[in-house]
Amino acid sequence: MGFGSYDESEQKDQDVDTDEDDAVNVHENDHDGDVSIEGDADTDDLVGRLSEMRDDDEE
């Protein structure tokens, strides 16, 4: 059989361990809550500071 050939006989009667205890629970650490940001800077101040940081990196 050549490379990449599909043989159905290799696919049937496979023993697959489906032990539920080993499964990953993606909801195990779900959190409900609120996020709040405290700060006095407005958008213009933040954009100005970002521009300063970029200018510093270019030097």
Helices and strands as residue ranges (DSSP letters): G 8-10, G 20-22, H 43-58
